């Protein structure tokens, strides 16, 4: 692993996170969360949950809705209305398995 000081590593990780969010929100809003979860074991909602958990670990109170708005760039309901499509029965069944394996029981 390259010798990178901790502050620079944090800046690089933050830039990488911003690039991932930009890619998912601006370049590929057509990539459905259910497809991401089924293929990769995480989705935009996971990113917002990880953001919220990181904030809480630093003593910053952040609601689920606020964390989602940070990741989605708009209220979650607005994003769903604009981009989310109905999933097939097969995708929904695969999602239940992927969610259990990667996140745990539904929250």
C-alpha positions as a Markdown table, in Angstrom:
| # | Residue | x | y | z |
|---|---|---|---|---|
| 1 | Unk | 0.0 | 0.0 | 0.0 |
| 2 | Unk | 1.4 | 3.4 | -0.8 |
| 3 | Unk | 2.6 | 5.7 | 2.0 |
| 4 | Unk | -0.2 | 8.3 | 2.1 |
| 5 | Unk | -0.7 | 10.5 | 5.2 |
| 6 | Unk | -4.0 | 10.1 | 7.0 |
| 7 | Unk | -5.4 | 13.6 | 6.0 |
| 8 | Unk | -4.6 | 13.0 | 2.3 |
| 9 | Unk | -6.1 | 9.5 | 2.5 |
| 10 | Unk | -9.3 | 11.0 | 4.0 |
| 11 | Unk | -9.4 | 13.6 | 1.2 |
| 12 | Unk | -9.0 | 10.8 | -1.4 |
| 13 | Unk | -11.6 | 8.6 | 0.1 |
| 14 | Unk | -14.0 | 11.6 | 0.3 |
| 15 | Unk | -13.4 | 12.4 | -3.4 |
| 16 | Unk | -13.9 | 8.8 | -4.3 |
| 17 | Unk | -17.2 | 8.7 | -2.4 |
| 18 | Unk | -18.4 | 11.9 | -4.2 |
| 19 | Unk | -17.4 | 10.5 | -7.6 |
| 20 | Unk | -19.4 | 7.3 | -6.8 |
| 21 | Unk | -22.5 | 9.3 | -5.7 |
| 22 | Unk | -22.2 | 11.5 | -8.8 |
| 23 | Unk | -21.9 | 8.5 | -11.0 |
| 24 | Unk | -25.0 | 6.8 | -9.5 |
| 25 | Unk | -27.1 | 10.0 | -9.4 |
| 26 | Unk | -26.1 | 11.9 | -12.5 |
| 27 | Unk | -24.7 | 9.4 | -15.0 |
| 28 | Unk | -26.7 | 6.3 | -14.0 |
| 29 | Unk | -30.0 | 7.2 | -12.4 |
| 30 | Unk | -31.4 | 4.4 | -14.5 |
| 31 | Unk | -29.5 | 1.8 | -12.5 |
| 32 | Unk | -32.2 | 0.8 | -10.1 |
| 33 | Unk | -31.5 | 0.3 | -6.4 |
| 34 | Unk | -32.9 | -3.2 | -6.6 |
| 35 | Unk | -30.5 | -4.1 | -9.4 |
| 36 | Unk | -27.5 | -2.7 | -7.4 |
| 37 | Unk | -28.5 | -4.6 | -4.3 |
| 38 | Unk | -29.1 | -7.8 | -6.2 |
| 39 | Unk | -25.7 | -7.6 | -8.1 |
| 40 | Unk | -23.4 | -5.8 | -5.6 |
| 41 | Unk | -25.1 | -6.2 | -2.2 |
| 42 | Unk | -25.5 | -2.5 | -1.7 |
| 43 | Unk | -27.5 | 0.4 | -3.2 |
| 44 | Unk | -28.0 | 4.2 | -2.7 |
| 45 | Unk | -30.0 | 3.6 | 0.4 |
| 46 | Unk | -27.0 | 1.7 | 1.9 |
| 47 | Unk | -24.7 | 4.6 | 1.0 |
| 48 | Unk | -27.1 | 6.9 | 2.9 |
| 49 | Unk | -27.2 | 4.5 | 5.9 |
| 50 | Unk | -23.4 | 4.3 | 6.0 |
| 51 | Unk | -23.3 | 8.1 | 5.8 |
| 52 | Unk | -25.7 | 8.4 | 8.7 |
| 53 | Unk | -23.8 | 5.8 | 10.7 |
| 54 | Unk | -20.5 | 7.6 | 10.1 |
| 55 | Unk | -22.1 | 10.9 | 11.2 |
| 56 | Unk | -23.4 | 9.3 | 14.4 |
| 57 | Unk | -20.0 | 7.8 | 15.1 |
| 58 | Unk | -18.6 | 11.3 | 15.1 |
| 59 | Unk | -21.4 | 12.6 | 17.3 |
| 60 | Unk | -23.4 | 14.2 | 14.5 |
| 61 | Unk | -27.1 | 13.6 | 14.7 |
| 62 | Unk | -28.4 | 13.0 | 11.2 |
| 63 | Unk | -31.9 | 11.6 | 10.4 |
| 64 | Unk | -32.4 | 8.8 | 7.8 |
| 65 | Unk | -34.3 | 11.3 | 5.6 |
| 66 | Unk | -31.5 | 13.9 | 5.9 |
| 67 | Unk | -28.8 | 11.3 | 5.0 |
| 68 | Unk | -30.8 | 10.1 | 2.0 |
| 69 | Unk | -31.2 | 13.7 | 0.8 |
| 70 | Unk | -27.4 | 14.1 | 0.9 |
| 71 | Unk | -26.9 | 11.0 | -1.2 |
| 72 | Unk | -29.8 | 11.4 | -3.5 |
| 73 | Unk | -29.4 | 15.2 | -3.9 |
| 74 | Unk | -33.1 | 15.7 | -3.3 |
| 75 | Unk | -35.8 | 14.3 | -1.0 |
| 76 | Unk | -35.9 | 10.5 | -1.4 |
| 77 | Unk | -39.6 | 10.5 | -2.4 |
| 78 | Unk | -38.8 | 12.9 | -5.3 |
| 79 | Unk | -36.1 | 10.7 | -6.6 |
| 80 | Unk | -38.3 | 7.6 | -6.4 |
| 81 | Unk | -41.1 | 9.4 | -8.3 |
| 82 | Unk | -38.6 | 10.6 | -10.9 |
| 83 | Unk | -36.4 | 7.5 | -11.4 |
| 84 | Unk | -37.7 | 4.4 | -9.8 |
| 85 | Unk | -39.4 | 1.8 | -11.9 |
| 86 | Unk | -41.6 | -1.2 | -10.8 |
| 87 | Unk | -39.5 | -4.3 | -10.2 |
| 88 | Unk | -40.4 | -7.8 | -11.4 |
| 89 | Unk | -41.5 | -10.5 | -9.0 |
| 90 | Unk | -38.2 | -12.2 | -9.7 |
| 91 | Unk | -36.1 | -9.1 | -8.8 |
| 92 | Unk | -38.1 | -8.6 | -5.7 |
| 93 | Unk | -37.5 | -12.2 | -4.6 |
| 94 | Unk | -33.8 | -11.9 | -5.3 |
| 95 | Unk | -33.7 | -8.6 | -3.4 |
| 96 | Unk | -35.1 | -10.3 | -0.3 |
| 97 | Unk | -32.2 | -12.7 | -0.3 |
| 98 | Unk | -29.6 | -10.1 | -1.1 |
| 99 | Unk | -30.9 | -7.8 | 1.6 |
| 100 | Unk | -30.8 | -10.5 | 4.2 |
| 101 | Unk | -27.3 | -11.6 | 3.2 |
| 102 | Unk | -25.8 | -8.1 | 3.0 |
| 103 | Unk | -27.8 | -5.9 | 5.4 |
| 104 | Unk | -29.7 | -8.2 | 7.7 |
| 105 | Unk | -33.3 | -8.2 | 8.7 |
| 106 | Unk | -35.4 | -5.4 | 7.2 |
| 107 | Unk | -35.3 | -2.2 | 9.3 |
